[in-house]
Amino acid sequence: MQYYFTLQSTAISTLQCSITSH
């Protein structure tokens, strides 16, 4: 479960970074 949570956090961070860059 910890792995999934880490993966989800990474995905969210990447998504926010993508939105901010635009």
C-alpha positions as CSV (number, residue, x, y, z in Angstrom):
1,M,0.0,0.0,0.0
2,Q,2.9,2.3,0.8
3,Y,4.2,1.9,-2.7
4,Y,0.9,2.9,-4.3
5,F,0.7,5.9,-2.0
6,T,4.2,7.0,-3.1
7,L,3.4,6.4,-6.7
8,Q,0.2,8.5,-6.4
9,S,2.1,11.4,-4.7
10,T,4.6,11.4,-7.5
11,A,1.9,11.5,-10.1
12,I,0.2,14.4,-8.4
13,S,3.4,16.3,-8.0
14,T,4.2,15.8,-11.7
15,L,0.7,16.9,-12.7
16,Q,0.9,20.1,-10.6
17,C,4.3,20.9,-12.0
18,S,2.9,20.4,-15.5
19,I,-0.1,22.7,-14.7
20,T,2.2,25.4,-13.2
21,S,4.6,25.4,-16.2
22,H,1.6,26.3,-18.4
